[in-house]
């Protein structure tokens, strides 16, 4: 056999062997590689990664801070993706989306979501937001109400009223060592400390089980969260009169165990139910602020049931 044919055969065998190893690794982890995400320019210097999957009425997912992969367990649920056209995206500064210098407000991020929806031909959608992503969803409903058919608000990072000054003071005290860790450059400690504050000291095991490798990626994105997102959340306010203008159906979600971690989650849930004209509460069983990470099936079923009661096509 000629030498160049021997080399070709060896290269082909190497490719086949590498493919076999990748297949074995994927089977061992039970986590097939996610398909590549598309990109869209939503501002002159900002591109966002996004993925559309499924068919049906559109659903837009706005993830919480720190971890761009928050919604992956929910995206694996056929109750949602087999019945709806789901848009998931990585917000500015997270994963492969553009990083920018300087502040990025909640209103600016809501405008970016509006632009992305228009570019994709999504005139109106069910919008789901988790934590700070829920703040963005609320702002989108205020600024572009024609874009939002319904809201699912998963424990938004709402500022609460004066009656909770003691509670807020306690929370600020808990956050002080977290911010100190970040200032000292220990990003892993800062991320871990923040998650302990919002989701409880036992958060890590269910988080790692549902989102393997996500913690390390969150540490990579820590500058976005601590440098841009936390200041934006602290500067953002939901005025009661603005909340009163959000007339779309709202599913206000709280974890069954969230108030055991902090009573602030109950305070925030009550604000939603008191201020939003068409809000209904839902308690997701067995969960803290991790919510759909701990119970993706329950969350997907609740969303699907909510959307059946408030279909987009019926509103046209």
C-alpha positions in Angstrom: 0.0 0.0 0.0 1.3 3.4 -0.9 2.5 5.7 2.0 -0.1 8.4 1.4 -2.9 5.9 1.5 -1.6 4.5 4.8 -1.6 8.0 6.2 -5.2 8.6 5.0 -6.4 5.4 6.5 -4.7 6.2 9.8 -6.2 9.7 9.9 -9.7 8.2 9.2 -9.2 5.6 11.9 -8.2 8.4 14.3 -11.3 10.4 13.5 -13.5 7.4 14.0 -11.8 6.6 17.3 -12.1 10.2 18.6 -15.8 10.1 17.6 -16.3 6.9 19.5 -14.7 8.4 22.6 -16.9 11.4 22.4 -19.9 9.2 22.1 -18.9 7.2 25.1 -18.2 10.3 27.1 -21.6 11.7 26.2 -23.3 8.5 27.2 -21.4 8.3 30.4 -22.4 11.9 31.5 -25.9 11.7 30.1 -25.4 15.2 28.8 -25.3 15.5 25.0 -23.6 18.6 23.7 -25.9 21.5 23.3 -26.3 22.8 19.7 -24.5 25.9 18.8 -26.3 29.2 19.5 -27.1 31.8 16.9 -26.2 35.5 17.4 -28.0 38.7 16.8 -26.9 42.3 17.0 -29.2 44.2 19.3 -27.1 47.4 19.7 -24.3 48.7 17.5 -21.7 47.1 19.9 -23.7 44.3 21.4 -24.6 40.8 20.1 -26.6 38.3 22.1 -26.4 34.5 21.8 -29.8 32.9 21.4 -31.5 29.7 20.5 -35.1 29.0 19.2 -36.5 25.5 19.6 -39.9 23.9 19.3 -43.1 25.1 17.6 -46.2 26.9 18.8 -46.9 30.0 20.7 -43.6 31.8 21.5 -42.1 31.7 25.0 -39.2 34.0 26.0 -36.9 32.9 28.8 -34.8 35.6 30.7 -32.3 34.0 32.9 -31.1 35.2 36.4 -27.7 36.6 37.1 -24.4 34.7 37.4 -25.3 31.6 35.4 -26.3 31.9 31.8 -27.4 28.2 31.9 -30.1 28.6 34.5 -32.9 27.5 32.2 -31.3 24.4 30.7 -33.3 22.0 33.0 -36.5 23.6 31.8 -35.4 23.4 28.2 -35.2 19.6 28.6 -38.9 19.4 29.5 -41.2 18.3 26.7 -44.2 19.8 28.4 -42.7 23.1 27.4 -40.5 22.6 24.3 -42.8 20.1 22.6 -45.7 22.5 22.7 -44.2 26.0 22.4 -41.6 27.9 20.4 -39.1 28.7 23.1 -36.5 31.5 22.8 -33.6 31.2 25.3 -30.8 33.8 25.2 -27.7 34.8 27.0 -28.0 38.3 28.3 -25.3 40.9 27.8 -22.0 40.0 29.5 -22.9 36.3 29.9 -21.4 33.2 28.2 -20.7 34.1 24.5 -22.8 37.3 24.4 -20.9 40.6 24.1 -19.2 42.1 27.1 -19.3 45.9 27.5 -17.7 48.4 29.7 -19.7 50.5 32.0 -23.3 50.1 33.4 -26.1 48.3 31.7 -29.4 49.2 33.1 -32.5 47.0 33.5 -34.3 49.2 31.0 -31.4 48.8 28.5 -31.6 45.0 28.8 -35.4 45.1 28.3 -34.8 47.1 25.2 -32.3 44.5 23.9 -34.9 41.8 24.4 -37.5 43.8 22.6 -35.0 44.3 19.7 -34.2 40.6 19.6 -37.9 39.6 19.5 -38.6 42.0 16.6 -35.6 40.7 14.7 -36.9 37.1 15.1 -40.4 38.1 14.1 -41.9 37.5 17.5 -44.6 40.0 17.8 -46.0 38.9 21.2 -44.9 36.2 23.6 -45.3 34.6 27.0 -42.3 36.0 28.9 -40.6 34.1 31.8 -38.1 35.8 34.0 -36.1 34.4 36.9 -34.7 36.7 39.7 -33.1 39.7 37.9 -34.4 38.3 34.7 -37.9 38.8 36.1 -37.1 42.5 36.7 -36.2 42.7 33.1 -39.5 41.0 32.2 -41.4 43.5 34.2 -39.6 46.4 32.6 -40.3 45.0 29.2 -44.0 44.8 30.0 -43.9 48.5 31.1 -41.9 49.8 28.1 -43.2 47.5 25.3 -46.5 46.1 26.5 -47.5 45.0 23.0 -44.6 42.5 23.1 -45.8 40.8 26.3 -48.8 38.5 26.3 -48.3 37.0 29.8 -45.6 37.1 32.5 -44.2 34.3 34.6 -42.2 36.0 37.4 -39.9 33.5 39.2 -38.9 35.2 42.5 -37.9 38.6 41.1 -35.2 40.7 42.8 -37.7 43.3 43.8 -36.9 46.1 46.3 -39.4 45.9 49.1 -41.1 48.6 51.1 -40.1 50.6 54.2 -41.8 48.0 56.4 -38.9 45.7 55.6 -36.0 47.9 56.6 -34.8 45.4 59.3 -35.0 42.6 56.8 -33.1 44.5 54.3 -30.4 45.5 56.9 -30.0 41.8 57.7 -29.6 40.9 54.1 -27.1 43.7 53.5 -25.1 42.3 56.4 -25.1 38.9 54.9 -24.0 40.3 51.5 -21.1 42.2 53.0 -18.6 39.3 53.1 -19.7 38.3 49.7 -18.8 41.7 48.2 -15.6 41.7 50.2 -14.6 38.4 48.6 -15.2 39.8 45.2 -13.2 43.0 46.0 -10.3 40.8 47.1 -10.4 38.9 43.8 -11.8 35.6 45.2 -14.6 35.3 42.6 -15.4 31.6 43.5 -16.0 32.6 47.1 -18.1 35.5 46.1 -20.3 33.4 43.8 -20.6 30.7 46.4 -21.4 33.2 49.1 -24.1 34.9 47.1 -25.8 31.7 46.2 -25.8 30.7 49.9 -27.6 34.0 50.7 -30.3 33.6 48.1 -30.7 29.9 47.9 -29.5 28.5 51.2 -26.3 26.7 52.4 -27.4 23.4 50.8 -27.8 24.8 47.3 -24.6 23.3 45.7 -25.5 19.6 45.5 -28.8 20.1 43.5 -27.3 22.9 41.5 -24.3 20.8 40.4 -26.5 17.8 39.7 -28.8 19.7 37.4 -26.1 22.0 35.8 -22.7 20.3 35.8 -19.9 22.7 35.2 -22.2 25.8 35.4 -20.6 27.0 38.7 -17.2 27.5 37.0 -18.7 29.3 34.1 -20.5 31.5 36.6 -17.2 32.4 38.2 -16.0 33.4 34.7 -18.9 35.7 34.4 -18.6 37.1 37.9 -17.4 40.5 36.8 -20.6 41.0 34.8 -22.7 40.1 37.8 -20.9 41.9 40.5 -19.7 44.8 38.4 -22.8 45.5 36.2 -25.8 43.5 37.2 -25.9 44.1 41.0 -25.6 47.9 40.7 -28.3 47.9 38.0 -30.7 45.9 40.3 -30.0 48.2 43.2 -30.8 51.3 41.0 -34.0 49.8 39.6 -37.4 50.5 41.1 -40.9 49.2 40.4 -43.3 52.0 41.0 -46.7 50.9 42.2 -48.4 53.0 39.5 -46.3 51.3 36.8 -47.1 47.9 38.2 -50.8 48.9 38.0 -50.4 49.3 34.2 -49.2 45.8 33.7 -52.6 44.2 32.9 -51.4 41.0 31.3 -52.0 37.7 33.1 -49.1 37.1 35.6 -48.0 33.9 37.3 -46.1 34.9 40.4 -43.9 31.9 41.4 -42.2 31.3 44.7 -40.3 28.2 46.0 -42.0 26.2 48.7 -38.8 26.4 50.8 -37.7 29.9 49.8 -39.0 31.7 52.9 -37.0 29.2 55.0 -33.9 30.7 53.4 -35.1 34.3 53.8 -38.5 35.9 54.5 -37.7 38.5 51.8 -39.0 36.1 49.2 -42.4 36.1 50.8 -42.3 39.9 51.0 -41.6 40.1 47.3 -44.3 37.6 46.4 -46.8 39.7 48.3 -45.8 42.8 46.5 -46.5 41.1 43.1 -49.9 39.8 44.3 -50.9 43.2 45.8 -49.6 45.5 43.0 -50.2 43.6 39.7 -53.9 43.7 38.7 -54.1 40.2 37.2 -51.5 38.2 39.2 -52.0 34.7 40.6 -49.6 33.0 43.0 -48.0 29.6 42.5 -45.8 27.7 45.0 -43.3 25.3 43.3 -43.0 22.2 45.5 -39.7 21.3 47.0 -37.7 24.3 45.9 -35.8 27.3 47.1 -34.7 30.1 44.8 -33.2 27.4 42.5 -36.9 26.8 41.5 -36.9 25.1 38.0 -33.3 23.8 38.6 -34.7 21.7 41.4 -38.1 20.9 40.0 -38.1 21.5 36.2 -41.0 19.1 35.6 -43.2 20.9 38.0 -42.3 24.3 36.6 -42.8 23.3 33.0 -46.2 21.8 33.9 -47.3 25.0 35.7 -46.2 27.2 32.8 -48.0 24.9 30.2 -51.2 25.0 32.3 -51.0 28.8 32.6 -50.5 29.2 28.9 -53.5 26.9 28.1 -55.7 29.3 30.1 -54.3 32.4 28.5 -53.5 31.5 24.8 -52.0 34.1 22.6 -54.2 33.3 19.6 -57.4 33.9 21.7 -56.3 37.5 22.2 -56.0 38.3 18.6 
